């Protein structure tokens, strides 16, 4: 690209004759074009001119050079200039160095490594790699990185490896870059050259050494253990760079070789991860970088951020963690949104090692959460997602839902909804809160919510609290019915939410006798009529009507079929959807049955009952044996049908050919003969013996397999899935954060007496700060009561109060003296790799208030709070308020959906499976098989944010 700019600049300056004026006019006219269509007209006219001129014979080489550059200009603007590709390939063969470089440049711009003309350029590259002119060799190496593909790597690899020992450092550097490109395209082709990369790491030229770090980083990323011996060498290189022992030409904004430092820090982070001995060698150089690195420029902040990432990856050290926390604090207190973003990201890395670090910056996190910058707000939500626990889940989820309502990006709204669901499933304080949260997510995220969430919500309502308290379960279901009947009056409800509503109304709409069957059926008919284009919603509505009618008949009450319900059944009976037709006919057939039959088919509240499944279908054994004895053909396995059973297939084929050979060339017009009983054959099904000893095979025609016209029976195997039950985990422990030490970013720093000029776009302040006590007191900000309340909800009330006292104490210390006091190193918990990782979400001890709230009993109907769900009157939960906790011994783990049987460790240390209550998996199978409720269990949803949870 630099070559193109320099050559274009020469052409624009008129150094190549009068023809360069045309190129200048082209560039000027494109820059002055007012629309894309006008630009396209200029380029198309230029391409027609170039097409005509390139077809002329004996074009001067300088003219051809300019034509190719004009073609490259048109190609980069998105127009096709393929008619000039062959001229670029020809110019790459030229002996003139200027023309050759132009040819390589245009070929690299025109062609990709899979183009058909690449084969014509390989021979030229091989010749130029052997040239005595190092400029020609460099041009060829640049072309190698762009044009050589996996098939042509062996043709040039030996010559590129030989150039690693070239006397010119520019050639050695480009050779390393070419080998790195080969590794990216075909790692196996350069796997034997690892030793050469190690040697180039000790090259006398810093440029070659810096280029070698890139392939080494890729190699270490694949297998860090094979390069542990490089730690000492890399630390030594980093120390020399930090001490400014490299030439000043590598400095950037007074920082010594910053890009080499960043790459070395990334490599050391990989090598020191979980290795105490390797990490110990890095501590001194990292401390030196923290001490010497200036935060007055963007590149200095970039090095500090990379140091924080390295410290958070290697084996922890208390001094380094203190320096990382101090640098993170500077980022968070900065007025720049970019530095705040880096601070939030760095804080998310550090809390994985020591969660107490976050307590010092709780108000800064809240400031970022309320910042108008959307990118910074999203990054802050990622941090809160990592900090979520049972004590602050309500506030965080409410904040996420509030943010989700105000955004229009469907992709990010889906991500926020998934995170809200995940946090609610893991840390929900109560079932009522979980249902209420799911309703909000369904309402505002719509069909962006995963269908698995709907099934989990239906299961939760069906299972209840998982205890023996039937009254609480009945209250939960009754509250769900009340809330959903009110929600049905709202417009534009998502389809997935309507499916949940129809299922709940069908199962429990008349369970408590509060609502009549006619009222529930009328509501369901309204849902089906309002969503006439959604077959799934109508199917759920019809199934719900069927269950309501069945429960009424089973209870001995008469069912008055409403006119609108009868009209709906008649309409669906003639529907184009076979599924809706079947449901309508099943409803009509069900109403004609007697009470005992209906109780057997659709027993009340049987969603969680066990069901026995005979997977082997042994009840058909006698029928199959009798059919085989009467002449029916035995079942032929799939392997035999596909020809894997050679004996049976060849025998059948030969006998079939023998029977059809006589009539192969003639037509038969006689009537079909009556079937005769064939000789007994040996069944291929070992479980159904025929009782005969014959081993002869009967000639059979090609078997045909009729499909089952019943769509319900076709999906029976899918409905009987291995989905396990999903239940809430209510074993959250009320915990609080420790004491905060956050100081306001607006408080003046007494450690800097003079400021520097802005460097690299970052202002550093330019006035001497006044150390007057009155000035200090005026600059101490007052934290609003709302922020303190939110901080108490997110980080714990005790931490918030201590943070206020800490800031007051700091302000008094600033007034007392203007000299900086030495920062006391706070002991930081070390995490050894051999020790199991600590629970990063368990961040304190429960306060007395929280312990009292754990034993409190909920007396308010949770679904009464959903009355204004669609309106603006419903607000989030109070910041400091948490839902009631339930004893861990009586909880149901929602994450058990990912396991077959929960394990319990007894007092002796052994594990045993515990099965409490009915088998929920079999209950769902029975519900799908016998009741046709329309709830199809889905597969396990992968954890989309497993990396964030650590």
N, C-alpha and C positions, 0 to 999 in steps of 0.2 A: 504494500500500500504506500509506503514511503517512496519507493521507486516511481510509482505512478504519479505521486504528487510532484516529485522533483522534475520528472520528464514533462508533465503537463505544465509546470511552472516555466520551464524552458521554452516550450512551445508558445505559451501565452506571451512571453517576453519577446517573441519574434526572433529567436536565435537560429531558426531553421528555415528561413526564407519566407516568401509571401504566403505559402500555404498554411502556416501556423495561424494566420489571421482568421481562417475559417474555423479552426478549433476554438479560438477565443470568442468568436461570434456565437458559436454553438453553445458554449458554456454560459455566455451572457444572456442569450435568448431564453435558455432553460431557467436561469435564475430569475428572470423577469416575467416568466409566464404566470398568469393569474389563476389558472385552474389546471387540474390534472388532464383534462381533455386537450387543452392547448399545448401542454407539455408533450402529450402523446403524439399530437400532429407534428410537432417539431422533430421528435425522435424518428418517427416513421419517414418523414421527408429526408432526414439525414441518412437513414438506412438505405433508402432507395438510391440516394446519391452514391453511397459507398458500394452498394452492390454493382452499380454500373461501372464505377472506376476500378474496382477489383477485378472485373472481367477483362480489362484492357491488358494487352501484352506489354512486357518489358517495363514494369513499373519500377522506378528508382527505389533503392532501398530506404532512403530517408522518407520518401513519400509513403512507402508501405508501413514504416514504423508509425507515422502519424495516423494512417488509416486504422491500424490495429488499436491504437490508443483511443480513437474515436469510437471504434466498435466496443472496446471495453467499457467506455463511458455509457454507451447505450445499453449494454448488457447489465451493468450494475443498476440501471434504472428500471429493470424488469422486462426488457424487450429481447426478442430472439435475434441473435446475430450468428446463428450457426453456419451461415454461408462463408464466414471468414475464419472458422476454426482451423482449416487446413493451412491457411496462410500463416497463422501463429505457429503451428508445428514446424513449418518450413523455416521461419525466422529463427527458431531455437537451434537450428543446425548451422546458422551463420557463424563465421569465424570472428567477426567483429564483436568485441566484448559488450559494447553498448547495445547492438542489435540483439545479441544472444540474451542479454538480461531482459530486454523488452519481450523477446519471444517466450522466455520462461515465465515472465510475469503474466502475459496475456493467456498463455496455456493454463497456468494455475488458476486464473480467473474464469476461463471458459469451461474447462473440463473438470470432471470429478474422477475419482479413482476407478470407476466402473465404466468409463466411456470407451468406445471402440477404438479411438485414436491413441489411447495410452500406449498401445503396443508399439506405435511408431516413435515414441519419445524415449523408450527405455534404452535403446541402443545409443542415442545421443547422450543420455545421462551417464551411461557407463563410460563413454569416451571422455566426457568432461570431468568425471571423478578422477581420471588419471592425468589430468592436465597439470602442467607446471605452473600455470598462473593461478594463484590462490583465489583470485576474484572469480574465475570461471568455476573453480571447485565449490566456492561458497554459493554461487548461483545454482549449481547442480544440486547441492545439499538442500537448499530451500525448496527446489522443485520436488526433491525426493519426499520431503515431509508432506507435500500436498498431493502428489500424483501416484506414488507407488502403492499398490494394493497388496493384499495378502498373497496373491499368486505370483507377483513379481518381486516380492521381498528377497527370495534366494538369489535373484540375478544381481542384486546390488549390495547385498549384506556383506560379503567379504571385503569389498572395497571401502565400505563405510567403516567397518571395524579397523581396517588398516589406517584410516585417516585419524583415528584416535591418538596416534603418535605423531601427527603432523607438527612441523615446527611453528606454524602460525596458530596463535591461540583462538582466532576467530574460526578457523577450520575445525579445531578440536571441539569448540563449543557447539558448532552446528552439527558435527558428527554425533555428539551426545544427544542433541535434540532429535536427530533422525532416528537413532536407536530407541529413544523413548517413544517416538511415534510408531515404530515397528512393534514395540511391546504393547501399545494400546490396541493395535490392529490384530496382532497374532502373538500372544505371550509365549507360546512354545517356540517361536522362531529365534528368540533372543534369551531363552532361559539359561543358556550356557555362558552368557556374557555378564553374569553378576559380578564376577571378579574384576572385570574391566570397569564397571561402575564404581567399585570400591577404590580402584587405583585412581580414577579421575577425581575422586573426592579429595585426594592429596595433591591435585594439580597446583602448579605455581601461580596460575592465573586465577583470580577470584571469580571471573566470569564463568570459566569452565567448571569450577567447584559449585557455583550457584546453579548452573544448568544441570549438574549431576544430582542435585537434591530432589529434582522433580521425579525422575524415574525411581530413585530410592524411596521416595514417599509412597509411590504406588506399590513397590515391592514390599515395603514394611507393612502397608495396610493389609496385604494378603497374609503375611506370616511374620509377625513381629519377633517371635522367639528366635528366628534364624539370624537376626541382626542385632542381638543384644550386645555383641562385642563392639559395636560402633558407638555405644553411648559415650565412652571416654573421648573418642575422636570428635564426635559432634559437639560435646560440651566444650572441648578445647577450641573448636572453631568459633562457637558462639561467644566464648569469652574474648577471643581476639577481636571479633567484630564489635562487641560491646565496648571494648577498650580503645576503639578507633585506630586499630593497627592496619586497616585497609586503606588504600589510596582514597583521597578526598573525592575523586571522581565518582565514587559509589555513594556519596552522601546525598541525602534528599531532605531538604528543609532542616539542615544541621543534624540529621539523624544518620548514624553510620550504617550504611547498607540495610535499610529497614526491611526490604523484601526478603533478603537472605535471612534476617533474624526471624521473620514471621514463619518462613518455611522450616527453619531449624526448630522453632518452638512447636510446630505441629508434629514434626517427626519425634521429638522428645516426649511429647504427650502420649504418642502411641507406644514408645518403647518403655516408658515408666509406668504404664497402667498396671496396677496390681503387683508391681515389682519393687519391693522396699529397697533392695540393694542398688538397683539402677536409679531409683528416684533419689537416693541419698547423694549420688554424684551430681545431681542437677540443682540441689538446694542453693549452693553458693552462687552460681551464675544467675539463677532466677532472682535471688535477693538483690544482686548487683543491678540487674536490669530494672527491677522495681525502684531502686534507689536513684539510678542515673537517668531513667527515661523521663522526658519532659512531656507534660500533658498540655503544653501550649499550642500544639499543632495536631491536626487530624492524624498524621502518620504516627506521632507519638502515642496518641490515644489508641490507635490500631495495635501497636506493639503491646501496650498495657492490657488491652482486651485479650490478646492472644496469650499473654502471660497468665491471666486469670483462667483462661480455658485450660492451659497446661497444668496449673496448680490444682484445678478441680479434677484432672484426669489421673495424675500420678498419686503415689502414696502420700497421704496427708502429712503436712508439717504445720505446726501451730504458728510459727513466725510467718511462713509464707501465706497462710490463710489470713492472718491479720493484715498483711500488706495487700492481699487481694480484696479484703473487705474495705480497706481504706480507699483503694482505687475505685471500687464499685460505688462507694458513698459519693465520691467526687462526680462520677457519671450521673448518679441520680439527682444530685443537687444542681447540676448544670441547667442552664436555660435552653440549651440546644436539645431539640427533640431527638436528634440522632444519638447524642450521648446518653439521653435517658433510655432510649431503646436498648443501647448496649448495656446500660446498667441493669435494666430489668432482665435481660438475657443472662448476664453474668450472675445476678442474684439467684436465678433459677438453677444455675449450675452449682452454686455454693451451698444452697440449702439441702442438696442431696448428701453433702458431707456432714454439715452441722445445721440442723433446722433452726437453731436459736439465732442464727445470723439474721434472719428475716425480721426479728423483733426490733432491731435498731432502725429499720427503714419502713415501718408500717405506714406512717403518714405519707412518705414519698410514694409508696405503692398506691395509696388512695388518690393522691394527686394525679398520678398517671392514669388511674382508672377514670377520672373525671376530665381528662384532657380532651380537647376537641380533635386532636390528631387521631384519626381512626386507626392507623397502623400501630401507634403506641398503645392505644386502648386494646387492640387485639393481642398484642404481646403481653399486656398486663393480665388479660384473661387467661392466657396460657400459664402464667406464673401462679395465678389463683387456682387454676385447675390442679397444679402440682401440690399446692398447699392445702387442698380440701381435706377435711376430716369430719367426724360426726358432729362436732360442736359448731362448725361454721358452714355446713353444707346448705342450710336453708338460705342464708344471706347470699352466698355465692351463686347458687342456682337461680335465686330470684333476680340477681343482677344480670346473669346471663340471659334469662328469659326477657328481661326488660330491654337488653341490648339487641336481642334477636328480633324483637318487635319493630325496632327502628331501622333495621338494615334492609336493603333490597337485593343484595347479592345472594342469589339462591344457593350457590355453592357453599359460601361461608355460613349461611343460615342452616344448611344441612349439617355442617360440622358442629355448629353451636348446639343444635338440637341433639345430636348424637352425644355430645359431652354432657349435656344436662341429663339425658336419660342414663348415661353411664354412672354419673355421680349419684343420681337418685337411687339407682339400683344398689350401689355399694354402701352408701352412708345414710339411707333414709331413716329418720328417727321413728317413724310410725307408718303403718299401712295407709292411714288416711292421708297423710302428707304426700305419700308416694302417688296415690290416685289423683289427688288434687294437682300435683305437679305434672303428671302425665296429661291431664285434661288441658292444662295451659299449653303444654308443648304441642298437643294435637291441634289446639285451636289456632295457634299462631304460626306453627311450622307447616300445617296442612299435610299434604301427601308426601312431603319431603322426609317424614319420619319413616324409619324402617318398619316393615310389617311385623317383625319380631316383637316390637314394643307393644303392639296391639294385642298379640297373643299373650304376652306376659301380664298385661293388665287384666285380661279376661281370666287368666288362671288365678291371679291374686284374688280377684273378687270371688271366684268359685271356691278357693281353698280357705279364704278367711285368714284368721290369725294363726292358723296351724295349731291351735290349742283346743282344749275341751270346752271352751266358753262358747256355746252355741248362741247365747244372747248377743255377744259382741259381734259374731259373724252375721247374725240376722240384722243387727243395726247397721253394719257396714253395707250390706246388700240393699237394705231399704233406703239408706242415704244415697247410694249410687243410683237407684231407680228415681228418687225424687230429683236429684240433680240433673240426670239425663233427660227427664221429661221437661224440665225447664229449659235445658239447652236446645232441645229440638225446636223451639220457637225462634232460634236465631238463624239468620240467613247464611248461606254459603259455608256450610260445615264441610270439612274434608271428608272424602269418601272413606278413608280408613277409620276415622272417628265415628262415622255413622255405622260402620260395621260393628264396632264395639258397643255402641248404644243399642242397636237392634238385638245383639246377642244378650246383653244384660236384661233388656225388657222382656225378651222371650223366656229367659231362665227364671227371673225373679220379679217380673212385673206384677204378678198377682199373688206372690208368696205370702205377704203379710196381710192380705185382704184390704189394704188401704185403697187400692184402685180396682175397679171392675174389669172383667175380661173384655167387655165391649169397648171400654175407654182405651185400653192398651192396644187392642186390635185396630181401633180407629187411628191411633197415633202411628202405628206401623204402616197402615195403608196410606196415610199421608206421606210418610217417608218414601214409600215405593212410588207414589204418584209424583212427588216433587223431584225425584231422580229417575225419571223414566229412561234415560239414556245410559244409566250405570247398571249393567246386569248384575254386578257383584252385590251392590247394595240391595237390589230387588231380591236377590237370592237369599240374603241374610234376613230380609224382612219377611219373606214367605216362610222360611224355616222358623222364625220367631212366632209367627201367627200359628203355625202348626203346633208348636210346643204349648202355647197358651191354650189352644183348643183342647189339646190332649190332657193338660193338667185339669182343666175344668171338667171334662168328661170323667176323668179318673176320680175326681172329688165328688162325683154324683150330681153335678150341676149342669143345667142345660146351657148350651151355647147358642146364642142368637147370632146367626150369620148376618152381618151388616150388609146393606146393598152395595156399598163401595168395596167391601171385601169380596163379595161374590163377583162383582165386575172385574176386580183385579185377578181373581182365579180364572175367570173365563178368558181374560186377555192373555194371561200367561200360558194357558193351555194351547193357544194358537201361536205362541211366540216362535221366532226363528231359532232361539237358543234351546237346544235340547236339555240343557241343565234346568232352565226355568220351567220347561214343559214337565220334566220329571218331578220337580218339586210341587208344581200345581196338581198333578195327578196323584201324587202321594198324599197331599192334603185332602183331596176329595176321597181317596180310598180310606184314609185314617178316620174320617168322620163317619164312615159307614160301619166301622168296627164296634164291637161291644166294649163295655167298660174293662173287662178283664184283659182283653187283647191289647187295649190301649195302654193299660198299666204295665203290661209286659214289654211293649214296644218302646214306650217313652215314660219310664218311671220318673217321678218328680225328683229334682235335685240329685241327679245321678252323674254329674260331671266328673266327680272324683272317685267314683266307685271302681273296684277292680273288675276286670273282664278276662275271661279265660280264652286263649287263642290256641287252636290246634293247628300249628304251622304245617304239620305233615299231612293234614287232611286224611287221617286214618279212617274216618267214618265212610270214606268212599272205597275202601279196600274190597269189600264184598261185591259192590256194584261193578268195579273194574274187572275182577276175576270172572264174574258171571258174563260180562260182555265179551271178554276174550274167548271164553268157552263157546259162546254163541257165534263166533266168527269175526268179531271186531279186531281190527289191527291193533297191535300193542303200540304204546307210546315210543316214539323214536327220539332219542336225546338230541340235543343241539349239536354235539360233536359228531354224531352220526350223520345228521342232516348236512353238515358242512363238509363231510367227506373225510373226517379224521379217523373214522372207523373203517379201515380199508377192506376188511373181510366182509362185513355186512353190505357195504356199498357195492363192492365188485360183484357179490352174489346177486344182489337185487338187480344190478344193471344187466348182468348176463341173462338172467331169467326174463327180464323185461324185453331185451332184444330178441330172445328166442320166441317169445309170444307174439311179438309184433312183426317179425321178419316175413311171415307168410302174407300178411295183409298190408305190407308197407307201400306197395305200388298199386293198390286197388282200393276202391271204396266199398263199404259194406252197407247194404240197405235193409238187411233183415232187422226185425225187432229185437229189443234187448231180451236176453234170456233171464229166466228166474235165477236169483242167487242161490248157489249151492254152498253147502257147508264145507269149507276148506279143511284140510287136515290140520290137526292141532299143531300149533307152533310154540316154540319156546319164547316166553315173554322176555323182552329186554329189561323189564322192570324187576329187579331182584326181590322187591318186597311183596310181589304179587305172584306167587307160584301158580302155575296152571294145572299142575298135577299130572302132566304127560311127560313122557321121556323122550319125545321126538326132538331131534335137533335140526330138522330140515327147516329151511326158510321158504316162506310162501312168496311168490312174485307179487309185488305190490306196485301200484302206480305211484306217481309222485304225490306225496301227501299234501293235503290242503288243510289249512288251519283257519277256521272261521273266527272272526273277532266277536267278542261279546258286545252286543248292542247296548248293554247297560253301562252308561258312563260311570255310575257310582261304583260298580264292581271293578271297573278297570283301574280306578284310583285307590282301591282298597289297600294295596301294598304301600302306596305312598302315604296313605293316612296312618297306617300302622308303622310309624317311624320310631327311631330311637331317641326321640326328644325326651329330655328329662324335665322334671318339674323346676319351676323358677319361683323362688321365694325371696323375701326380703331378709337382709341381715340387719338385725336390730341390736347387735352387740357393741355399738359405739360407746366409747367412754368419754365423758365430759372432761376435756383437758384445756389448759390455758397456756398461752405463751409466757415466756419469761419476761424479764424487765427490758424495756426499750431504752436505747441511747441515741435515738434519732434527734438531730438538731436541724433546725429550719435552714433551707438553702439560702434564705435571705439574710441570715445572721452573718455578720462580717467575720472574716478570718484574720486573726492577729498574727499568724505565722508569716504572712507576706507583707512587707512594708512598702514595696514598690511593685508596680506592674509593668509588664512588657507590652510591646506593640503587638497588634494582631498578627498572628502567623498562620499561614495556610487556611485562612478563612475562619479561624477561631479567635474570638476576642478574649484577651487575658486581663483587661482592666488597666487603666493608666493613671490612677491617682493614689496618693498615700492615704491610708485609712486613718481616721481619727480615733484615738484611744480614750476618748472621754467617757466617763461612766454614764453621763446623761445621754450621750450618743448611743452607747451600747443598749441602754434600756429602751430607747425609742425604737431600735431596730429589731427587738425581739418580737416576733409575730405572735398574735393570739390565735390559737387553734379553735375553730368554731365548734360548737357543741355537736353539730351534726356529724362532723368528721370524727370527733372523739367517739361518738356513738357507733359509727360505722367501723372504726378501728377496733372497738371493743367487741363487735360481732365477729369480725374476721380474725383478729389476733388474740381475743380474750380480754375481758374487762380489767383484770388485774394488770395485764401488760400495758393497757392504755393509761391507767392511773399512774403506774410507775413511770411511763414515758413522759407524762406531763410534769411529774416531780423532777425527772432527770433533766428536762429542758430548762426548768426554772433554776436548778442547781448549776447547770452549765452557764446560763446567763449571768448568775452571780459570780461565777469564777472568771468570766470574761471581764466583768466590771472590776474585779479585784486587781487584776494584773493584765498587762498587754503582752507580756512575754509568753511565748508558746510553752506549754508544759509537755513533757515527754509522754507519749501515748503508752499507757500501760497495756501490755499484751494480755489479752483475755484468753484464758485457757480454752482450748478447743478440743472437742472429743475427737480422738483418732479412730479411724475405722480400718482395722487390719483386714487384709483380704482373706486370711484364714478363718476369721471369725464371721459368723453369719451376719449379714447386713442388718443394721437397726431399722426399726419401723419408723420411717421418716414422717409418718402422719401422726405418731404418738408424741406430742410436743408439750408435755407439761403434766402437772398434777391437777386433779379436779378440785375446784373450790367448794366451799361449803354450800354456796347458793346452788351450784350445779348438782351437788349430791342430793339436795332437797328436791330439785326439779326432776331428778331421775325417779323418785318415788311418787311423784304426783300422778293423779289419775285424771284422764281426760273426761270431762263431763259435757263438753260442747260438741254438738253434732258436726263432724268435719264437713259434711256435704252441704250444710246450711251456708257455709262460706262460699259455695259455688253459685249461689243464687245470682250474684251479679258478675259472673265470670266474664260475660261478654261486654260488660259495661265498664266505665272508667272508675267505678267506685271501689273495685277490688284492688287492694294494694298488696305489696309483698309483705312477707313476715317482718316483724320488728327486728332490727339489727341485733339486738342482744338477746333475742328470744329463741329458744331451741325447743324442738318438739320433745315429747315425753319419750324416755328411753325404756326399754323393756329388758328384763334380765336376759343375759346371754344364754342361760340354760334353756330358755323357752323360746328362742328365736328360730326363724327359718332363714337359711342362708340363700339369698337370691342367686349367688354365684354357683349354687349347686346345679344349675342348668348345664354346666360344663363338666360335670362328673357323673358317674353312674350311681354310686352309693356313697353318702358322706361317711367319713371315718371319724371315730372317736377314740381317743387314747385313754385307756383305763388307768387305774392307779398303779398297775404293775408295769406300765410302759408299753403294753401291747396294744395293737390297733385292732379294732373290730368294726364291722359294718353295722350301722344303726339304721333301722327302717322304722320311721315313726308314722303312724296313721296309715291310711290306704296308699296303695301304690299309685302315684299320680300319673305315671307314664301309661300304665294299663288302663287307668280311668279315662284318660284322653282317647285311648284306642277304642274303648268301648263306646265312648261318646261319639266318635267318628263313625263307628261301624253300625251302631243300632239306632242312633238318634238323628243322624244327618244334620248336625248343628252347623255345619259350614265352617268349623274352626279347624284348619289344617295346620298341624305343627310344622314349624319351619326349622331349618338347620341352625346350628349354633352360629351366632354372629361373632365374627372375629373381633378381637379387641383392637379398635382402630387407633388407640392412643397408648399402646403398651409402652412405647418408648418414653412417654411423658410420665407414666406412673413409676417408671424405674423397675 
